[in-house]
């Protein structure tokens, strides 16, 4: 059976009668290889979906199997069809948690012999627009967290889709290991790569191709015995080794190990982008610049449409000043809003949780600010309008202190973290809510016909801010996106009363 998620992603659910003898059919698969050597008692499976990966752990006779699945509806589906799948999610040695894996791993005190990620994002999802989703599962920081949660001589395992996935995972693993003090050359001794059953992976020309490769990353170098055992088990299942330390050293990793390649040359040696994703730039599936170019084209098309729509007003000097002011507000507000939502995802544990509470806190703060914004306290300086300047300062301070706050409060329960997040976001939100109504009031003192135009340009430029936030974050990261919004607010503060009023 197939569990289909959002009409795009799919996860297989296999028929299982609950008997150990029925698991033998899985022992020739490439997915089973991590269970053929080393310890395997405590296993963490990330994104078990329909439960296939649970079967491999059961076949390996793992004693404690933990699954973390962000989509709780998938868990419900597997439990609903328990008669078909052998009720695998309710076995005594299986525990399933419905939450984000980074949230889970950051709170966990346990050590695991194997941490397993098997095609957590499916290829069908990649083909239908999910490729640009910010994915915090495959960042350098994520892999470092997984490695740090391995037991002595433990294994971190990825089943990738193809050569692109595999190559980027390897590059990310090397970066993660280097953060633990392992040199690039030495890191190759910690990594093995096996291709799926070689009898099934040929293209139309008869040449073998990379399909469903398995990447095994250890927190200790492979021993000669482990390497030989892995190669033997791989060949027994007709799976093709691509690189195994000590026993099958070929390809780019071999040249990296021997110092023939620098890490930068290794990254540039592929026809696609394998530069590791980070929490600040979490676009793992950005393998080429096509998506970025499409976004830039979209940005230019929207800008052209806005220009043609508001062109007659731009010819009027006073109206043009108002358009720049309100357009800049719309752009900067979205840059900061989206950056903050992204920043709080890992802290609050789920994209929906972050979106809900960060957006709500920002809007409530802005609403309060709009009510109090006419107070003389915020309008004393005739040369500089202080609220946007304060927004700029707070945003830049956030770049430096949010990670520190998250670190020391991460162990708090979700309610307390929501309260902390709401207070933090409402502080800039309070001052972000002041410039717009202040501008409307000043326009009302002059030509009131410009007010609808101001609303229109603000909304239109909010769209620009949304697109721009993705473009900037893909190139420079979300920290720079937040700083860009801060800079625009810094420029807005120069719009004093005399420069805006008509």
DODOTOR-960027 format. One record per residue: residue in three letters; x, y, z of N, C-alpha, C in turn. Coordinates in steps of 0.02 Angstrom, whole numbers, plus 50000, padded with zeros to 5 digits. Example, Ala and Ser with C-alpha at 12.3 -4.5 7.8 and 13.67 -1.06 7.14 Angstrom:
BEGIN
ALA506604971650390506154977550390506604983550390/SER506424988850354506844994750357506455000250394/
***
This chain:
BEGIN
UNK500424994150000500005000050000500445006250000/UNK500165011749975500545018049972500175023350012/UNK500545026550058500275032250094500465038550055/UNK499965042050030500105048149990499975054350033/UNK500465058850032500455064750076500425071050033/UNK499905075050043499825081450007499785080449931/UNK499595074449910499515073249838500165072649800/UNK500745072949835501385072949799501865067749828/UNK501995068149893502465063549924502115056849938/UNK502495051449934502205044849947502685040649988/UNK502415036250028502815031950071502505024950070/UNK502915019750057502635012950052502475009850120/UNK501945006050121501765002050180501734994750158/UNK502164990650186502224983650164501774979050205/UNK501524973850172501134968750206501594964550249/UNK501404963650312501824960050360501374956250408/UNK501544949850419501114945750462501344945750535/UNK501864949650550502094950150619502584944850640/UNK502764940150595503224934650611503934936450591/UNK504414934850634505124936450621505364933250557/UNK505134927250542505354923750483505174927350418/UNK504654931450421504434935050361504884941050345/UNK505344942650389505784948350380506414946750339/UNK506534940350327507154938350293507204941150222/UNK506634942350191506644944850121506964951750116/UNK507014955350171507294962150169508054962250178/UNK508354956550193509054956550212509544956950154/UNK509294956750093509734957750035509694964850009/UNK509234968750036509144975650012509704980150036/UNK509854985349998510374989950017510204993550083/UNK509554994350096509334997750158509514993850221/UNK509634987350213509774983050271510514983250291/UNK510954985550247511664985150259511904988050326/UNK511624993550351511864996250415511784991350473/UNK511324986450465511194981650518511644975450514/UNK512094975250465512514969350456513174969750493/UNK513334975550523513954976150561513864981350616/UNK514244980550669514224985350724513594984550767/UNK513534989150814512954988950860512324991250825/UNK511754988650848511114990350817510534989850866/UNK510694989850931510164988850981509674994850983/UNK509955000950983509545006950989509555010750923/UNK508965011150892508915014050825508415019850826/UNK508615025350794508175031050784508035031650710/UNK507395031150691507205031750621506845038350611/UNK507115042450568506835049050555506395048750493/UNK505765050450501505295050150445505125043050424/UNK504875038850470504725031850452504145031150404/UNK503725036250398503175036050348502735029950356/UNK502685025950302502255020050303502535014250342/UNK503145014950368503425009850413503925005050382/UNK504125006150319504595001650287505255001150327/UNK505505006850349506145007050385506105003550452/UNK505515003250481505414999550543505534992050531/UNK505314989650473505404982650456506154980750451/UNK506554985250423507274983850418507584983450488/UNK507364987950533507624987750602507404981350637/UNK506784979250625506544973050655506924967050627/UNK507064967250562507454961850531508154961550560/UNK508424967350580509084967650611509084966050684/UNK508484964250711508404962450781508604968050829/UNK508444974150810508564979850854508094979450914/UNK508344981050972507954980251034507504986251047/UNK507744992251032507354998351045507345002450981/UNK506745003350953506665006950890506235013050903/UNK506515018950888506155025250897506045028450828/UNK505435030250814505275033650751505015040650764/UNK505245045450724505025052350731504745054550664/UNK504095055750662503745057450600503365064050610/UNK503535069050569503235075750578502495075750558/UNK502305071350511501615071150487501215066050528/UNK500845068350577500485063750621499935059950586/UNK499685062550530499175058950492499455052550462/UNK500105052550446500425046450421500435041150476/UNK500585043350537500585038650594499885035750602/UNK499375039950598498685037650604498515032450550/UNK498765033750489498615029150433498925022250445/UNK499545022150468499875015750481499515011950536/UNK499305015450588498955012150643498255009850621/UNK497945013650576497285011750552497315005150513/UNK497855004250474497924998150433498384993150467/UNK498304992450532498744988050571498674980750551/UNK498084978750528497994971750507498404970250444/UNK498534975350404498924974450343499674974450358/UNK499904979050401500624979950412500894976550475/UNK500494972450507500734968850566500754973050628/UNK500374978650627500344983150686501044985250709/UNK501474986950662502184988150678502284994350723/UNK501834999150719501915005150760501715004150833/UNK501414998450848501204997050916501584991150947/UNK502134989150916502544983750945502874986251009/UNK503024981551054503294983351119503954987051115/UNK504364985451065505024988651059505034994451010/UNK504444996750990504395002350943504025008250975/UNK504325014150973504005020250997503995025350941/UNK503415028350929503345033250875503155040050904/UNK503505045250882503365052050905503165056250844/UNK502635060150853502415064550800502655071650811/UNK503265073050788503535079850795504115080850747/UNK504355086950744504925088550701505555085350729/UNK505965082450685506545078750708507075083150740/UNK507175089350714507675093650744507455095650815/UNK506815096650824506555098250890506665092250936/UNK506535086250909506615080050949507345078950967/UNK507785079350918508485077650929508825082750976/UNK508615089050972508915094151015508705093351088/UNK508125090051099507905088951167508115082151195/UNK508305077651150508445070751170509115070251207/UNK509125066251259509745064751296510005057751279/UNK509645054251235509825047351218510385046951166/UNK510725041351166511215039851115510965033951074/UNK511085034051009510815028850965511385025450927/UNK511315018950918511805015150880511745016650805/UNK511125017750783510985019450714510465025050712/UNK510605030250674510105035350659509995034950583/UNK509375033850563509225031850494508735036750462/UNK508915039550405508465043750365508415040750296/UNK507825038550278507715035250214507245039350171/UNK507535042950123507135046850076506595050850112/UNK506805054850161506325058550202505905063150160/UNK506195066050107505795069650058505805065549994/UNK505225063549969505205058849913505325062449847/UNK505525058649797505685061449732505065064449699/UNK504475061649712503865064349683503735071349710/UNK503895072449773503815079149801504285084049768/UNK504885081749752505375086149721505155088349652/UNK504775084149618504575085549550503965090249546/UNK503665091749603503055095649601503095102049643/UNK503695104849648503755111449678503985111649749/UNK504125105849780504345105749849505095106949857/UNK505455107249801506185107349804506445113349841/UNK506075118849840506335124949872506115125549945/UNK505735120749969505545120950039506165121150082/UNK506165125650132506725125950178506725119450218/UNK507275115850215507305109250246507855109050297/UNK507675108950361508165109050415508395102050435/UNK508185096950397508385090150412509085088650386/UNK509285092050331509905090350297510435095750301/UNK510395100150349510895105450355511515102850392/UNK512055106650389512665104850424512535104150499/UNK512155109050526511995108850598511585102650616/UNK511135100650570510725094650582511165088450585/UNK511605087650536512035081650535512505081450595/UNK512735087350616513165087550676512765085250737/UNK512135087450742511715085350798511595077850797/UNK511475075050737511385067750732512015064050754/UNK512585066250728513225062950745513355063350820/UNK513195069050850513305069850922512855065450964/UNK512305062950933511845058550969511955051150953/UNK512515049650921512695042650909513065039750969/UNK512955033450981513335029951033514055028851008/UNK514465025951050515155024551030515165020150967/UNK515505022650916515555019050852514875018250818/UNK514445023350827513775023050798513775025050724/UNK513195024250691513125025450620512545030050605/UNK512665035050563512145039350536512045037250463/UNK511425035550445511305032450380510785036450340/UNK510945037550276510475040850231510345036350171/UNK509715035450153509545032650088509345038450044/UNK509745039949993509625045649950509235043549888/UNK509035048449848508665046949787509135045449729/UNK509655049549723510075049249664510755052149678/UNK511145053249626511825055749634511835062749665/UNK511355066949648511335073749675511255073649751/UNK510745070149774510635069449846511245066549881/UNK511495061049853512065057449883512665062049889/UNK512845065549837513435069749836513385075449887/UNK512775078349892512685083949939512685081450011/UNK512415075550022512435072650090513145071350111/UNK513555068650065514255067250080514625073750097/UNK514515078950056514835085450068514615088350135/UNK513975087650151513715090250214514005086350273/UNK514075079750264514365075550317515085077650332/UNK515475078950279516165081050288516195087650326/UNK515745092350310515725098750345515525097750418/UNK515045093250431514825091950499515385088650540/UNK515735083950510516295080650545516855085650559/UNK516965090350512517495095250523517335099750583/UNK516695100750596516505104750655516645100950720/UNK516745094450714516935090350772517685089150774/UNK518055092950734518785092550737519105087450692/UNK518715084550645518985079550599519205083150535/UNK519815081850512520055085050451519675082350391/UNK519695086150336519335084050275519605077350250/UNK520275076650249520565070450225520365064550269/UNK520375065550335520205060250382519465058550379/UNK519045063550363518315062450362518115057050312/UNK518505056250259518345051050210518375044050240/UNK518735043250296518775036750330518155035250371/UNK517715040250377517105039550416516495038150372/UNK516585038150306516015038050259516065032250211/UNK515505028750200515465023550148514835024850106/UNK514875023250042514315024349996514205018049955/UNK513575015549956513395009349920512805010949874/UNK512845008549812512295009449765511815003549770/UNK511195004849751510664999749753510834993849707/UNK510494988349717510554982349677510774983949605/UNK511384981949587511674983849523511314980749464/UNK510914975549475510534972449420509924976449401/UNK509754981549444509154985449432509304992649414/UNK509944994549410510115001649403510515002849340/UNK510215001549282510545002849219510105007449177/UNK510425011949142510045016349098509945012949030/UNK509665016648982509485013648918510105011348879/UNK510675014348893511285012448858511635006548890/UNK511365003848944511654998148976512164999949029/UNK512305006349038512795008449088512465008949156/UNK512835007249208512555007649275512465014949294/UNK511955016349333511835023149357511695022949431/UNK511745028849461511655029249534510915030049549/UNK510645025249586509935025349604509855022749675/UNK509535026549717509425024749787510075022749823/UNK510585027049819511205025449853511145026149929/UNK511535022149965511535022250038512195025550061/UNK512135030550104512715033850132512755032250207/UNK513305029350229513405027650299513965032050327/UNK513805035850380514285040350412514375038050484/UNK515005036650504515135034550572515435040250612/UNK515385039650678515715044650720516425042450740/UNK516625036750712517315034350718517525031750649/UNK518165031650633518375028950568518175021650560/UNK518025019650498517895012650483518515008550498/UNK518425002950532518974998350541519024993950478/UNK519584990550470519674986150413519154980650413/UNK519024977850472518524972550477517824975050458/UNK517644981050481516984983850463516934985050388/UNK517464987650359517464988950287517394982550247/UNK517774977450266517734971150230517054967850237/UNK516764968350297516104965450309515574969050268/UNK515624975650266515144979550229515184978050154/UNK515794977650127515864976150056515604969150041/UNK515754964350084515524957550073514764957150072/UNK514444960450121513714960250126513394963950067/UNK513714969350046513444973149989513464968949925/UNK514024965649913514094961549853513624955549855/UNK513504952849914513054947149921512344948849898/UNK512154955149906511494957249884511494960649816/UNK512044959749779512124962949713512124970549716/UNK512274973249775512324980449782513044982549768/UNK513134988249735513794990249711514114995349756/UNK514694993849786515054998949825515295004549780/UNK515185010749803515455016549767516075019249803/UNK516075018649869516665020449908516605017349977/UNK517105013349995517145010550063517865011350086/UNK517965014750142518655015750166519005009050176/UNK519645008950163520075003250173520024997750120/UNK519424996850092519334991050047519124992849976/UNK518754998349967518525000149900518575007749893/UNK519185010149886519315017349885519415019649813/UNK518885022749785518905025249716518515031849713/UNK518575035449657518165041249645518385047449682/UNK517955052549684518125059049714518335058449787/UNK518015054049826518195053449896518905050749904/UNK519115046349859519795043849861520295049549850/UNK520155053749800520605059349785520595064549841/UNK520015065149874519985069749932520395066949990/UNK520355060450000520735057150053521485057950043/UNK521705057249981522425057449965522685064549959/UNK522245069449964522465076449958522545078849887/UNK522305074849839522325076949769521825082549756/UNK521315082849797520795088049791520735091749857/UNK520635098349853520425102049912519665101249918/UNK519395103049976518675102349985518295106949937/UNK518565113049926518245117649879518255114849808/UNK518805111749788518835108649722518345102749717/UNK518285099049772517795093549775517095096149763/UNK516925101749796516255104649789516125107049718/UNK516645109649686516575112449618516625107149564/UNK516785101049583516915095849533516295092249507/UNK515705094349528515085091149506514705095849460/UNK514305093149414513925097449368513305100549401/UNK513235099749466512675102649504512955105249570/UNK512555109149605512775112349667512735107349724/UNK513305106149758513295101749817513555105449879/UNK513595112049874513805115849933513325114549990/UNK513565112550049513125110550104512635116150124/UNK512025114050138511525118650165511655119750240/UNK511475125650264511535127250335510865129550362/UNK510815130250427510185132650456510015139650432/UNK510525143550414510405150350389510205150250315/UNK510445145250278510265144350207510045137150198/UNK509425135450220509225128350224508935125450160/UNK509205127350103508925124950039509335118950013/UNK509245113250044509625107250026509505105349953/UNK508885105849930508725103449863508835108649808/UNK509205113749823509385118649772510025116249737/UNK509955111949687510525108949653510765113049594/UNK510385117949573510605122349518510305129249529/UNK510465133849485510225140749493509585142049455/UNK509265136749429508655137849390508105140949431/UNK508015138349492507485141049535507615148349553/UNK508255149849567508435156749583508295161349524/UNK508465159149463508345163149404507595164249393/UNK507195159049405506475159749398506195164849448/UNK506465164649509506245169549559506435176649539/UNK507035177449512507255184049491506815186549433/UNK506655182049386506205183849331505525185849358/UNK505275181949405504625183549437504655190349470/UNK505205191649505505285198149538505265203849487/UNK505625203049432505645208249381504965209349348/UNK504605203749337503935204349307503455208049353/UNK503475206349418503045209749466503235217149472/UNK503885218549473504115225549476503875229449415/UNK503915226249356503685229549296502945231049299/UNK502555226149323501845227149330501675232849378/UNK502045233149434501935238549483502115245249452/UNK502675245349415502885251649383502365254149334/UNK502115249549291501605251649242500965253949276/UNK500795250749332500175252449367500225259349400/UNK500815260749429500885266949467501285272349430/UNK501435271049367501845275749329501555282749326/UNK500895283549315500625290449313500735294249378/UNK500705290849435500795294149500501525296149512/UNK501995292149482502705293449494502915300049462/UNK502545302349412502715308649379502565314649424/UNK502155313649474501995319049521502475318649580/UNK502855323849589503405323749638503175321949708/UNK502655325249732502425323949801502145316949808/UNK501775314649757501505307949759502055302749758/UNK502575303949720503135299349715503465298349783/UNK503515303649823503805302949890503395298349934/UNK502735298949928502305294649967502355287349944/UNK502405286349877502475279549851503115276149876/UNK503655279949877504285277149901504235275249975/UNK503935279650014503865278450086503445272150100/UNK502855271850070502415266150085502645259750050/UNK502965260449993503235254549960503805251450000/UNK504235255850026504795253450067504535250050130/UNK504005252750160503705249550219503455242550204/UNK503105241750148502845235150130503405230150119/UNK503935232250085504495227750072504855225850137/UNK505035230850177505425229550238505025225350288/UNK504375226750294503965222950342503985215550325/UNK503915213850260503905206750240504595203550249/UNK505125207250236505795204450244505915202450317/UNK505705206750363505805205250434505315199850457/UNK504695200150435504195195250455504405188150435/UNK504585187250372504765180550348505405178050381/UNK505885182550392506505180550425506375178150497/UNK505935181650532505775179650601505405173050603/UNK504935172050557504575165650555505065159950545/UNK505535160850498506035155650485506475154550547/UNK506665160050579507125159650635506835155650693/UNK506175156050702505865152850760505635145650746/UNK505705143150684505475136350669505805131150712/UNK506475131250715506835126250754506695127050829/UNK506595133150851506475134450922505795131850944/UNK505285133050903504605131050921504425124050897/UNK504845121150854504775114150838504355112350778/UNK504045117250744503635115550686503515121850645/UNK503545121450578503415127350537502735130550550/UNK502225126350560501555129150571501525132850638/UNK501835130050689501855133250755502205140050750/UNK502765140050716503135146350708502725151450669/UNK502435149350614502035153950573501455156850613/UNK501115152450650500515154650686500675159750740/UNK501145158150783501265162450841501715168450826/UNK502195167650781502615173350763502205178550725/UNK501805176250677501385180950639500875184250685/UNK500565180350728500065183250774500385188550819/UNK500965186950848501305191650893501515197850856/UNK501745197050794501965202850755501375207450739/UNK500805204450721500225208550704499915211850766/UNK499905208150822499655211150884500105216950906/UNK500755215750903501225221150920501145227150874/UNK501065225850810500975231350762500325235050775/UNK499805231250793499165234450808499215239150867/UNK499545236850920499645241150979500065247250961/UNK500585246050921501005251650899500625256750858/UNK500175254450816499795259050774499325263450816/UNK499085260650872498645264550917499035270050953/UNK499635268150976500035272751017500535276850976/UNK500565275650911501075278850870501025286350864/UNK500435289050877500345296350871500565300150933/UNK500765296350985500995299451046501615303651032/UNK501665309451063502215314051051502895311051069/UNK502885306051113503515302751133503885299951073/UNK503515297551024503825294350966503905299150907/UNK503735305350917503765310250862504115316650881/UNK504565316250929504895322350954505405325050904/UNK505825320650877506365322850834506085324950766/UNK506215331150745505935333550682506345331350622/UNK506975329150634507405327150578507385319650565/UNK507315315950618507305308550611506675305850644/UNK506325301450608505745298050636505985291750672/UNK505945291650737506285286750778506025279550774/UNK505365278150771505135271050770505475266650719/UNK505525268550654505875264050607506625263250624/UNK506925268450653507625267850674507685262650730/UNK507205262550775507195257650830507095250650802/UNK506655249950751506565243450719507225240850689/UNK507585245450657508225243550627508715241050679/UNK508755244650735509215242750789509025236050819/UNK508375235150834508145228850864508275222950818/UNK508155223950753508255218450704508985216350702/UNK509435221150702510155219550701510365216150766/UNK510085218450822510235215250886509975208050886/UNK509395206950857509105200150853509575195350817/UNK509915197750765510385193550728510895190550775/UNK511095194350826511625192250872511375188350932/UNK510775190150958510575187451023510055181851021/UNK509685181150965509155176150964509425169150976/UNK509975167350943510255160650952510455159451024/UNK510705164651057510905163951127510285162751171/UNK509765166551159509135165651196508845158651185/UNK508855156551122508595149851106508985144451142/UNK509635145251144510065140151175509905139251249/UNK509805144751285509705144351357508985143051378/UNK508525143551331507815142351348507525136551310/UNK507935132851272507665127551230507345121951270/UNK507575120851330507305115451372506625117151402/UNK506405123451396505755125451423505205121751386/UNK504625121151418504055117951384503785122651329/UNK503365119951286503145123551227502765129951245/UNK502355129651297501965135651317502435141351335/UNK502935139851375503405145051395503795147751335/UNK503965143351289504335145651230503895149951184/UNK503255148351182502795152551143502745159451174/UNK502715159651241502685166151276503325170151263/UNK503905166851268504535170351255504555172851183/UNK504355168551137504365170451066503895176351053/UNK503315176151082502825181451071503085188151097/UNK503375188051156503645194251185504215196951141/UNK504655192551120505225194751079504975197751013/UNK504495194550981504255196950916503845203250923/UNK503475203850978503045209850987503455216150996/UNK504075215451019504485221451030504615225150964/UNK504905221850913504975225450850504295226750817/UNK503815222050826503155222850797502825229250821/UNK502925231050884502635237150913502855243250873/UNK503495243750859503755249550822503635249050747/UNK503575242850722503425241950650502715244150634/UNK502275244250684501585246250673501475253750670/UNK501975257650686501885264950690501955268750624/UNK502445267150581502555271350522501975271650473/UNK501605266050463501065266150414500495270850434/UNK500195270150493499655274750510499895281950516/UNK500525282750538500805289550541500825292650471/UNK501025288650421501045291150352500345292850327/UNK499855288650343499165289950322498905296450353/UNK499065297550417498855303750450499155309850416/UNK499795309350398500125315050366499845316350296/UNK499685310950260499375311850195498685315050202/UNK498325313150255497665315950267497675323450279/UNK498255326050300498325333250311498425336950245/UNK498555333250191498665336350126498155333950076/UNK498405330650023497965328149970497725321149988/UNK497095320750009496815314350032496745309249975/UNK496765311549913496695306949856497295302149849/UNK497845303949883498445299749878498395293649925/UNK497935293949974497895288650025497745281849994/UNK497255281149948497145274549917497755272049879/UNK498125276749848498725274949811499245272149859/UNK499305275249917499785272949968499615265949991/UNK498975264550002498775257750021498965252849966/UNK498835254749903498975250349847499715248649840/UNK500145253749843500865252449834501135248449893/UNK500865249449952501095245650010500945238250001/UNK500335236749978500155229749966500565226649910/UNK500655230449856501035227949799501755226549818/UNK502055230949855502765230049874502845224749929/UNK502305222949963502335217250009502455210849970/UNK502165210349910502295204649867503025204449847/UNK503295210249830504005210749814504435208549873/UNK504245210649933504615208749993504625201250003/UNK504065197849988504025190649996504505187149948/UNK504485189149885504935186049835505655187649852/UNK505785193949870506465196149884506755192349944/UNK506345190749993506595187250051506865180350033/UNK506535176949986506765170349964507415171049924/UNK507435175949880508035177049838508635178549882/UNK508565183249929509115185149972509335179350016/UNK508845175650043509015170050088509365164450050/UNK509195163449987509525158249947510255160149933/UNK510375166549922511045168749904511475170049966/UNK511185173650015511575175950072511355172950139/UNK510745170450145510495167750208509975172350240/UNK509625169550289509085173250321509335178850367/UNK509945178250393510215183650433510295190050392/UNK510555189250331510625195050287509945197550265/UNK509465193050257508775195250241508505199750296/UNK508605197750358508375201750415508745208450417/UNK509395208250404509785214550404509555219150347/UNK509385216150290509135220250233508505223950252/UNK508045220450286507435223750310507605229250360/UNK508105228050403508315233050451508595239250417/UNK508985238250364509275243950328508735248250296/UNK508225244950267507675248750236507305252850289/UNK507185249750347506875253650401507325259350423/UNK507985258250422508445263550439508395269450392/UNK508265267950328508175273450279507495276850287/UNK506995272950306506325275750316506335281050371/UNK506765280050422506775284850478506965291850455/UNK507265292450395507455299050369506855302750341/UNK506295299150333505695302350307505335306050364/UNK505575311950380505235315850432504595318850406/UNK504265322450447503605325050429503625329550368/UNK504125333850364504155338650309504285335350241/UNK504625329650241504775326250178504185322250153/UNK503715320350196503175315950175502525319750162/UNK502385325050200501745328450194501685331750126/UNK501095331550096500985334450029500745341650034/
***
